[in-house]
Amino acid sequence: MHGKPERRLLTDIRNRIGVFHQHGKENLQWLEEQMHPYFFITMKEEIDALTTLAMQLDTLAANHRLILADREKALILACRNVPGSLYGTLRTLHDREITYTEIIHSLGPIPGLEHSLEIQRYEFDRKDHRTIAGTAGVSVPRGIGVKILDALREHYPAFDFDRFDRYLKIIWLNNRNYVRISPPRRVAQLLWLFYQGNAKGGVFLDVEETKEPDETEGYRVLFAAGNPPQKGFLLQIMEAFNRLGIGIQRTYCLNISNGVHPYFLGTFYARARETRAVTKGTELFERLRNELYNTQILSTNSYTYQHFMARDIMSGEDASLINAFIAFCHTNLAHNRQESYHLDDVKLAFHSNPNISLQLVDLFRTRFSPGISGRKTQYENVLRRTEESVEGHNTGHRYLDEFRRSIFKCCIDFIRHTLKTNFFVLGKQALAFRLDPKYLSSLDPVFTADLPPKTPFRITFFFGRFGIGYHIGFSDIARGGWRTIITGNRDDYDTNADTLFREVFVLAHTQHLKNKDIYEGGSKMVVVLDASGLEEADFVTQRMYKLQYGFINAFLDIFITEDGKVSNPRVVDYYGEDEPIELGPDENMHDSMIETIARLSVRRGYMLGDGIISSKKNGINHKEYGVTSTGVVKFAEITMEDLGIDMGKDAFSVKFTGGPDGDVAGNAIRILFEKCPRVKINLILDGTGALFDPDGGSRSELKRILFKGDIDAFRPSKLHKGGFLIFRSNPRVEGLKTLYRKVSRSQTGELVEQWLSTDDFHREYDNLIFEVHADLFIPAGGRPETVHDGNWQKFFPEGSEPTLRAIVEGANSFITPDARVQLQKRGIVIMRDASANKCGVISSSYEVIANLIMGEKEFLANKERYVSDVIEILEKRAADEAYLILARFRESNGKHLFTEISDAISVEINDHYARLFGYLQDHPQLAATRLFRMALFSHLPRFLRENRKYHARINKLPGKYRSAILASEIASSLTYRSNRDSDFEEMIKGHLKRVFDGRTRP
């Protein structure tokens, strides 16, 4: 039992309380004199916190910080303004979603101390994007709205007032307390910042001199960033101010949702140290803008940020450039030498040699800094010195030196062969480098031995804060999809980055073979996104949108031209021609981003307008109309017919990769159910799990989830006897074990649930495509090179008959070339991707033609008729090639493989096209002659051919496009519709007639 507290202790406490009361009054007086008046406005509803501050301010002499409020959605603390005080707090809040930040410093030091007072206030009240998007029915009190509107008209008359109500409602829904207690001028300022951030493409910086009596700090810095990095962003901004010697007296930052993604809105009251001005046009402002904009590109986790930039070895922009160098060298050298050129080893080469790194930066700047006079001589001198430094690199470790020299030489090739870049463009959110593909011949052949032998027409490299990517095209006018690979951890990212260059090269080459029926050559864009540490799906999507938005703006920075030259004067252009590049949807390209890309292209003035990307609202959405699957199923019908199966009447079985919610798989399932009454789908395998059913998956159940859910949405109760579902999604964790659910329908009709270990799950899941028997296999989803040299044999269990008869490739590069050869040699028919799934890109080509000829309203009014005509063309193009492949296979008596014939057809048409395109470009008058006009119109959908309203517009298409369309139509018809013997005879007769006609008889 404890005794009563000592009387003296209680007396001391009472005496101290009395002292606190006295000091509290004095401290409150000091706060009133030393804190900006706005501090008491923002804190007027935090009377308990202010009381605690006044009463306990003296305790900061002995304590690091004083907690004034610590609630679920708010934290307020006081501390001494010392280096690292903000960092210390933000580090502890790293995992919390901060929605409001307020940091205020006192004008003078805390009584009895040498440091000023720092108040940090944080709120944690993130609103759901869907909530913010639903502004209908939301009303801001009229009295508040009127005052804010008046302040906006007075101070920011250039604001787009049509957006006032919507923008104010967005701010109100995110943080109504801020709107309610803040002076109208402050809210008007915030709306202006939000408006400018949107108007400037998601990043905006401005500086205002403070002239109001209560604002004595000197400068108000306004900074907005759309969809900023989720963590550590404010700290990165504050470090930029500190590095530049700009003292921040007060900070107010809101992190809001605009209904789609987050938005950062920051106001910083600044004083430049050493009497330097922060006004626009000064050298300090330019440096600040570069550093703050560069926060969109430079990761705080990178070595270059933490060691090079923090130690003033280089600027933030140069640190970003070094990171881009690292990514380019790694992806170009590792795809064929993964064991040697690991990302960490390439990083170490640059990090361990800062002098060479800086020389490479200097070389790049000399080649591309705008406005340099005598550039050529300077560049040659810097290039010579840089090459000498690299050649002379010698640490005494021969192997290591040779390894690093190969990396630095790759970087020099990168700089020498870059033709244009947006590195010096203001407001960029990612970097883009358009290269001359000739750099590939400068690399040691060992680094390119695994690539297709054809040299691309263009290569463009992209670098961002959370990802990298390439766009590779094989002709001047080119089109192909944009794929984003989402990686959830460091190992996944490194592995995908290792093979990224080869993947996009092979996909683009395949696309070029596939595009033989249209006027655009093949291209592909593949991006790897680092989503490490993001557990919420919303955060992953936000980061993906940020990367895609940054990359498309970087794309437009260097491809928007005027009279052949890049329009932006800050881009040094060594290429000097228009570049019509068309994109399309692919993995992880959402409809909202497709529409955003189209709008950006129109607003920024790209030569193709909204024709830059297909599958738009005013286009032909691939998933809605099943355009790719139309060709896949048509190829399947003709292939199976050749094997003796009439899919419209006979019973047959199919296995799929790709789920019911996917574009290609989902639509192929839909079309099969519509056309094939006796089809059995024995296997569907997607990223969420797998369905096996020996009697075929339930039609009614598959129709229920079609385009609504993945295979994990299939109800186990709908399984037939012997069928089962394996669920990859939602695993169960027990201690250190991860378990995966499997539900089976036993032969007695009971449902049995099991939980599989990770090893058992992968053993079963990974082998299903090989072990399940079916007449037809349609890979309509999945990663490239899933079937390869090391596993194709599994289609022949224990050397027996194969588990399938034919493969129609709905997914690109699902099977490696060598594996295709081995499977065909053993009797399996393979219709490769470049033939079987070509109809998606053909549809996209016709969408662009519609964009070039018709206005948006015209297209939407006639969309269904136009799409119907396009689908008719798709089925014809698929049938033309399928029948031709089978005919040539029979002609060769099976000596040529199906995939070899497919490649030969593509090469044949593309060779015709290249020769014809060049010829028509040199002889543009031919397009106006009758036969050539007939050929041009023959390429178009029936709606455009038969509607004379559009004929004049067709004739006014850009000359390059008319030549390309003509070349495409003639090249295709020369292959699909020709009789080679008759054509050869006609060619001989024509030649003889030109040479000998008119001569005397022998």
Order of alpha helices (4+ residues) and beta strands (2+ residues): alpha-alpha-alpha-beta-beta-alpha-beta-beta-alpha-alpha-alpha-alpha-alpha-beta-beta-alpha-beta-beta-alpha-alpha-alpha-alpha-alpha-alpha-beta-beta-alpha-beta-beta-beta-alpha-beta-alpha-beta-beta-beta-alpha-alpha-alpha-beta-alpha-beta-beta-alpha-beta-beta-beta-beta-alpha-beta-beta-alpha-beta-alpha-alpha-alpha-alpha-alpha-alpha-alpha-alpha-alpha-alpha
